[in-house]
């Protein structure tokens, strides 16, 4: 996915820097727009993947919220009913999953290379814009449910710390988070 996005970004930049987009527009007016649309679709798909790795449901009102709830309900059935009836268990499990998901994401991302700075910055901005509100919503709901006496074990980060951890994923040569 990241490789595809990097290649599409390279194609767009090359077409624009060489002036080929002008020649191409004689045959196909929206060629650059199609590449940019493809890049945006890839970014959305990438963000959905990160959301799944981090076990964060999309925030209400976002494009994936209804789809996510439908998929969760169909996949988990009775387990979902149990989790809803037991918010303490649900919150502690979700917190552990988010924390472990962030560690796993960091390990996976440490093996990726995003040489294009514009793409790296754009992905960082998109990821933070989508995932930080979801995490903040989860965190606020978790703070209102008395599920443990040791909240810091489960809810490790503030929204700003979470944003900082996500930004570290897009810094070249950043250490793996643990």
C-alpha positions as CSV (number, residue, x, y, z in Angstrom):
1,X,0.0,0.0,0.0
2,X,2.7,2.5,1.0
3,X,4.7,1.4,-2.0
4,X,1.8,2.1,-4.3
5,X,1.2,5.5,-2.8
6,X,4.8,6.4,-3.2
7,X,4.8,5.3,-6.8
8,X,1.6,7.3,-7.6
9,X,3.0,10.4,-5.9
10,X,6.2,10.0,-7.9
11,X,4.2,9.8,-11.2
12,X,2.2,12.9,-10.3
13,X,5.3,14.9,-9.4
14,X,7.1,13.7,-12.5
15,X,4.2,14.6,-14.8
16,X,4.0,18.1,-13.3
17,X,7.7,18.8,-13.2
18,X,8.5,17.7,-16.7
19,X,5.5,19.4,-18.3
20,X,4.1,16.1,-19.5
21,X,0.8,16.8,-17.8
22,X,0.2,19.5,-20.4
23,X,0.7,17.0,-23.3
24,X,-1.3,14.4,-21.5
25,X,-4.2,16.8,-20.9
26,X,-4.5,17.1,-24.7
27,X,-5.7,13.5,-24.8
28,X,-7.2,13.1,-21.3
29,X,-8.2,16.3,-19.5
30,X,-8.4,14.8,-16.0
31,X,-5.3,12.5,-16.0
32,X,-3.6,14.2,-13.1
33,X,-7.0,14.3,-11.3
34,X,-7.3,10.5,-11.7
35,X,-3.9,9.9,-10.2
36,X,-4.7,12.3,-7.3
37,X,-8.0,10.5,-6.8
38,X,-6.2,7.1,-6.8
39,X,-3.7,8.5,-4.2
40,X,-6.5,9.7,-2.0
41,X,-8.3,6.4,-2.2
42,X,-5.1,4.6,-1.2
43,X,-4.7,7.0,1.8
44,X,-8.2,6.2,3.0
45,X,-7.6,2.5,2.7
46,X,-4.3,2.9,4.5
47,X,-6.0,4.8,7.3
48,X,-8.7,2.1,7.6
49,X,-6.0,-0.5,8.0
50,X,-4.3,1.6,10.8
51,X,-7.7,1.9,12.5
52,X,-8.1,-1.8,12.5
53,X,-4.5,-2.4,13.8
54,X,-5.1,0.0,16.7
55,X,-8.6,-1.4,17.4
56,X,-10.1,2.1,17.2
57,X,-13.6,2.4,15.9
58,X,-14.1,5.4,13.6
59,X,-15.7,8.4,15.2
60,X,-19.4,8.9,14.8
61,X,-20.2,10.8,11.6
62,X,-17.1,9.6,9.7
63,X,-17.4,7.5,6.5
64,X,-16.4,4.3,8.2
65,X,-18.4,4.5,11.4
66,X,-21.5,2.7,10.1
67,X,-19.5,0.1,8.2
68,X,-17.3,-0.6,11.2
69,X,-20.3,-1.1,13.5
70,X,-22.0,-3.4,11.0
71,X,-18.9,-5.5,10.6
72,X,-18.2,-5.6,14.3
73,X,-21.8,-6.7,15.0
74,X,-21.7,-9.5,12.4
75,X,-18.3,-10.7,13.4
76,X,-18.8,-10.8,17.1
77,X,-22.5,-11.3,17.6
78,X,-23.0,-12.6,21.2
79,X,-19.5,-11.4,22.2
80,X,-20.6,-7.9,21.3
81,X,-23.7,-8.2,23.4
82,X,-21.6,-9.4,26.4
83,X,-19.1,-6.5,25.9
84,X,-21.9,-3.9,25.8
85,X,-23.4,-5.4,28.9
86,X,-20.0,-5.3,30.7
87,X,-18.4,-2.0,30.0
88,X,-15.6,-2.6,32.5
89,X,-14.3,-5.7,30.7
90,X,-14.8,-4.0,27.3
91,X,-12.8,-0.9,28.2
92,X,-9.8,-2.8,29.7
93,X,-9.7,-5.1,26.7
94,X,-9.9,-2.2,24.3
95,X,-7.2,-0.3,26.1
96,X,-4.8,-3.2,26.0
97,X,-5.6,-3.7,22.3
98,X,-4.9,-0.1,21.5
99,X,-1.7,0.0,23.4
100,X,-0.5,-3.3,21.9
101,X,-1.7,-2.1,18.5
102,X,0.4,1.0,18.7
103,X,3.5,-1.1,19.6
104,X,2.8,-3.4,16.7
105,X,2.2,-0.5,14.3
106,X,5.5,1.0,15.3
107,X,7.3,-2.2,14.6
108,X,5.7,-2.6,11.2
109,X,6.3,1.0,10.3
110,X,9.9,0.9,11.3
111,X,10.4,-1.4,8.3
112,X,8.8,1.0,5.8
113,X,10.5,3.7,3.9
114,X,8.7,6.8,2.7
115,X,11.3,8.7,0.7
116,X,8.8,11.3,-0.6
117,X,8.6,14.0,2.1
118,X,5.3,15.4,0.8
119,X,3.7,12.0,0.9
120,X,5.1,11.4,4.4
121,X,3.8,14.7,5.7
122,X,0.4,14.2,4.0
123,X,0.0,10.7,5.5
124,X,1.0,11.9,8.9
125,X,-1.6,14.7,8.7
126,X,-4.3,12.4,7.5
127,X,-3.6,9.7,10.1
128,X,-3.5,12.2,12.9
129,X,-6.7,13.9,11.7
130,X,-8.6,10.6,11.6
131,X,-7.1,8.6,14.5
132,X,-6.5,11.2,17.2
133,X,-10.3,12.2,17.5
134,X,-11.2,8.5,17.6
135,X,-8.6,7.9,20.4
136,X,-9.7,11.0,22.3
137,X,-13.3,9.9,22.1
138,X,-12.4,6.4,23.4
139,X,-10.2,7.9,26.1
140,X,-13.0,10.3,27.3
141,X,-15.5,7.4,27.4
142,X,-13.0,5.2,29.3
143,X,-12.4,7.9,31.9
144,X,-16.1,8.0,32.7
145,X,-16.4,4.2,33.3
146,X,-14.8,2.8,36.6
147,X,-13.3,-0.3,35.1
148,X,-10.0,-0.4,37.1
149,X,-8.2,1.3,39.9
150,X,-5.0,1.5,37.8
151,X,-6.1,3.6,34.8
152,X,-2.5,4.4,33.8
153,X,-1.9,0.8,33.0
154,X,-4.7,0.8,30.4
155,X,-5.0,4.4,29.3
156,X,-1.4,5.3,28.8
157,X,-1.6,8.4,26.6
158,X,-3.3,11.7,26.5
159,X,-4.6,12.7,23.0
160,X,-1.5,14.8,22.5
161,X,0.9,12.0,23.5
162,X,-1.0,9.7,21.1
163,X,-0.6,12.3,18.3
164,X,3.1,12.5,19.1
165,X,3.4,8.7,18.9
166,X,1.7,8.7,15.6
167,X,3.9,11.5,14.3
168,X,7.0,9.5,15.3
169,X,5.9,6.8,12.7
170,X,6.6,9.3,9.9
171,X,10.0,10.5,11.1
172,X,12.9,8.9,9.2
173,X,15.0,6.8,11.5
174,X,12.7,7.1,14.6
175,X,13.1,4.4,17.2
176,X,10.6,1.6,17.6
177,X,8.0,2.4,20.3
178,X,7.6,0.0,23.2
